[in-house]
């Protein structure tokens, strides 16, 4: 059986929805489920709302920025490019500038494997 990774994040702007594709540090995924602080499943999260997400394909490094992408292909391509070009340790300035036009910036302080 494959490992399932969950991540607790705090939405800082934009709207995070179940089904969104994302990259987080050196990994990517699709949000399969979101659980709020009361332990209830939710379909979306708004700014200042802490949620736990399920759907990462691997563990990301602590403090990795979490960014929503347009689709799975973009998530995979940007994640692979980040790892190949920069070792996956931080988002380079040109990636951040490219994503500044998007409405998403989500920070992820806690990670655990279940």
Helices and strands as residue ranges (DSSP letters): E 5-13, E 16-17, E 21-24, E 27-36, E 41-42, E 44-45, E 50-56, E 65-69, H 72-86, H 93-99, E 105-113
